[in-house]
Amino acid sequence: MIHYLRQEEKNRSRKLWEEIFTEDSQSFVDFYYAEKCRRNRILVAEEENEIVAMLHRFSCLIALARTSNTMLSGSDERGHP
C-alpha cells in the first residue's frame, strides 16, 4: 500500500533511512528526524506493515538570479530547454 505517513508515524521510516544512508552519523539522523521530518511529507510503500520504499518531500526556498524561466511550476514539466 502506498500512502503518506501521519505526523506521529514518521519515525517508522527511520529504520529504512538508516539502512540506506549508512554514511549518515547518528547525530545527523537524530537531528533530521527531530527537526526536518516535522515539515516533510513522507510517502511510503508498505508490504506486510513494513516500509519498503519511501520518498521524503520537503519544501525549500531557492533563489536564482535571472533564470526564472528555468523554474518548473506545479506538476507541469515546462522549463528552459
C-alpha positions as CSV (number, residue, x, y, z in Angstrom):
1,M,0.0,0.0,0.0
2,I,1.3,3.5,-0.9
3,H,0.4,6.4,1.4
4,Y,1.6,9.4,3.3
5,L,2.7,8.9,6.9
6,R,0.9,10.9,9.6
7,Q,3.0,13.1,11.8
8,E,3.0,10.5,14.6
9,E,4.1,7.7,12.2
10,K,7.1,9.4,10.6
11,N,9.6,7.8,12.9
12,R,8.7,4.5,11.4
13,S,10.7,5.4,8.3
14,R,13.9,5.9,10.3
15,K,14.8,2.2,10.1
16,L,14.9,2.2,6.3
17,W,16.7,5.6,6.3
18,E,19.5,4.1,8.5
19,E,19.7,1.0,6.3
20,I,20.1,3.1,3.1
21,F,22.1,6.1,4.3
22,T,24.8,4.3,6.3
23,E,27.2,7.2,5.9
24,D,24.9,9.5,8.0
25,S,26.1,9.9,11.5
26,Q,23.8,9.1,14.4
27,S,23.7,12.8,15.4
28,F,22.7,13.8,11.9
29,V,19.9,11.2,11.8
30,D,18.7,12.4,15.2
31,F,18.7,16.0,14.0
32,Y,16.9,15.1,10.7
33,Y,14.2,13.2,12.4
34,A,13.7,15.7,15.3
35,E,13.8,18.9,13.1
36,K,13.4,18.3,9.4
37,C,10.9,15.5,9.3
38,R,8.3,17.7,11.1
39,R,7.9,19.7,8.0
40,N,8.4,16.9,5.5
41,R,5.7,14.8,3.8
42,I,6.8,11.2,3.7
43,L,5.3,8.9,1.1
44,V,5.9,5.3,1.8
45,A,5.2,1.9,0.2
46,E,4.4,-0.8,2.7
47,E,4.3,-4.6,2.4
48,E,3.0,-6.6,5.3
49,N,3.1,-3.5,7.5
50,E,6.8,-2.9,6.7
51,I,8.1,0.2,4.9
52,V,9.9,-1.0,1.8
53,A,10.3,2.3,0.0
54,M,9.9,6.0,0.8
55,L,10.1,9.5,-0.6
56,H,10.7,12.4,1.7
57,R,9.1,15.5,0.2
58,F,10.3,18.8,1.6
59,S,9.9,22.5,0.7
60,C,12.9,24.8,0.3
61,L,13.4,28.3,-0.9
62,I,15.7,28.5,-4.0
63,A,16.9,31.9,-5.1
64,L,18.1,32.1,-8.7
65,A,19.3,35.2,-10.5
66,R,17.6,36.0,-13.8
67,T,16.7,32.4,-14.5
68,S,13.0,32.4,-13.5
69,N,12.0,30.7,-16.8
70,T,14.0,27.6,-15.8
71,M,11.9,27.0,-12.8
72,L,9.3,24.2,-13.0
73,S,5.9,25.0,-11.5
74,G,3.5,22.6,-10.1
75,S,3.1,19.3,-12.0
76,D,3.6,20.9,-15.4
77,E,7.0,19.9,-16.8
78,R,7.8,23.1,-18.5
79,G,11.3,24.6,-18.4
80,H,14.1,26.1,-20.2
81,P,15.5,23.6,-22.8
